[in-house]
Amino acid sequence: MFSLHTSDWFRVPQNAYAAVQARKPSPAQTPPSQVITGPSIAKPRPDAPFPLGETFVYAAQWRVFNAGIATLRMEKAGREDRVLGTADGSGAVAVLYHVQDRFESFFDPTTFCSHNISRHIEEGFRRIENTITFDYAKRKAVLDQKNLKKNETRHEEHDIPGCVTDVLSGIYYAASLPLEPGRTFMFPLNDGGNTVTVDLRVEAREQVKTPAGTFNTLRVEPEASSGVLKDKGKIWIWYSDDSPRIPVQMRARMYWGTLTFTLLRVEKK
């Protein structure tokens, strides 16, 4: 239900990179308006938006119900940038399904390579804490997870390429790309399991009305390259069509309904 947990949205088989290359159009087949990059993390452009010290506050809606409040915040943490995310259920939905999630991610602002991400998940009866550390020297994603309800632990290590993003800082990474309708970007994302290749398609320009104001936006759709999302749902993000590239609205259409996050306000400090 109401959750920022997105690992299943991007889960694909181990041969994801081969699948991407197999279906990547040749230059002769690629429309002039569409530029497809390889599955790698691009260094931030000099003018890339880094909304340091800004907290984006969202209202969540599930079907016709107000589901709660979510936040995203980026701030400096020494030589790293830190991203914080929260999701708290409220109202009738929270009575039916308790949600109180906390996320924290650190990445290198000069390369956009994720260093680690930690999560505290309270969803329904689930109580999970996990940390994913990206060891680029060993080319490994190291997952340590604890089930607080069952008092069980899990440790896994998976191969990663030279640089990956994660499900939290990846929202800002997508905003840093030169988004234009018709373009597709491919990049590696790791959520503790096998690294997946995400296709980020820039679909259209749209005007979106929110409690924070009316925005001209770029609608993008991230999708795992294997096509597994066709069975689980679709995700869209609307970024403001200006240099801040604010994620104005996010929507997940899943089998149990549609969950929409709409910008309420931007807090600066």
Secondary structure as UniProt FT lines:
FT   HELIX           7..10
FT   TURN            14..15
FT   HELIX           16..23
FT   TURN            27..29
FT   TURN            32..33
FT   TURN            46..47
FT   STRAND          54..62
FT   TURN            63..64
FT   STRAND          65..77
FT   TURN            78..79
FT   STRAND          80..89
FT   HELIX           91..96
FT   STRAND          99..107
FT   TURN            109..111
FT   STRAND          114..123
FT   TURN            124..125
FT   STRAND          126..135
FT   TURN            136..139
FT   STRAND          140..147
FT   TURN            148..151
FT   STRAND          152..159
FT   TURN            167..168
FT   HELIX           169..176
FT   TURN            181..182
FT   STRAND          184..189
FT   STRAND          196..210
FT   TURN            211..212
FT   STRAND          213..224
FT   TURN            225..226
FT   HELIX           229..232
FT   STRAND          233..240
FT   TURN            243..244
FT   STRAND          247..254
FT   TURN            255..256
FT   STRAND          257..268
//
